Amino acid sequence: MECLYCKGKMDEGRTTYPINRKGYHLLIENIPAFVCNQCGEPYFGEKEVDAIQDLIHDMDKKTLGLQNMRLVA
């Protein structure tokens, strides 16, 4: 497999995926991916992409609930 960015060789491995969204920041570690041995660009399989998207969707809903809370003193 060849990297779309630099044409380097892709090797099976694991990587970290940062998520920076309005309201939260997550760092998912040790995700299976093909990783370019030249530039480090990761490519995820369909299963991993679906899991990441599900997590983001859940976090968006949960953080929206927190953002709409009011503190009562």
LUMDOBA-968155 format. One line per 5 residues: number of its first residue (from 1); their letters; for each residue x, y, z of C-alpha. Coordinates in steps of 0.2 Angstrom, whole numbers, plus 2048, in hexadecimal, padded with zeros to 3 digits. Layout:
<migus>
NUM> a> X:Y:Z | ...
</migus>
This chain:
<migus>
1> mecly> 800:800:800 | 806:811:7FC | 804:822:805 | 7F8:82E:7FC | 803:83D:802
6> ckgkm> 815:838:800 | 814:827:7F7 | 81D:81F:805 | 81A:80D:80A | 80C:809:816
11> degrt> 80F:7FD:824 | 802:7F5:830 | 804:7FD:841 | 7FB:807:84F | 7F9:819:851
16> typin> 7F2:827:85C | 7E3:831:855 | 7E0:843:85D | 7CE:84A:85D | 7CD:85C:860
21> rkgyh> 7BB:863:860 | 7B2:871:867 | 7AF:86C:879 | 7BB:85D:87B | 7CC:856:876
26> llien> 7CF:843:875 | 7DF:839:871 | 7DB:827:86C | 7EB:81D:86D | 7F0:80C:865
31> ipafv> 7E4:80C:856 | 7E8:7FF:849 | 7EC:808:839 | 7F7:807:829 | 805:814:82D
36> cnqcg> 811:81C:820 | 823:818:824 | 828:828:81C | 81C:836:822 | 812:82D:830
41> epyfg> 801:830:828 | 7F5:823:82F | 7E7:81A:825 | 7D9:812:82F | 7CF:803:82A
46> ekevd> 7BC:805:829 | 7B9:7FD:83A | 7C5:809:842 | 7BD:818:839 | 7AB:812:83E
51> aiqdl> 7B1:811:850 | 7B9:822:850 | 7AA:82A:848 | 79E:821:855 | 7A9:828:863
56> ihdmd> 7A9:83A:85C | 796:839:85A | 793:833:86C | 79F:840:873 | 797:84E:869
61> kktlg> 786:84A:871 | 78D:848:882 | 797:858:882 | 788:862:87B | 77F:85C:88A
66> lqnmr> 78D:863:895 | 78E:874:88C | 77B:876:88E | 77C:874:8A1 | 77A:882:8AD
71> lva> 781:883:8BE | 775:887:8CC | 77D:88E:8DC
</migus>
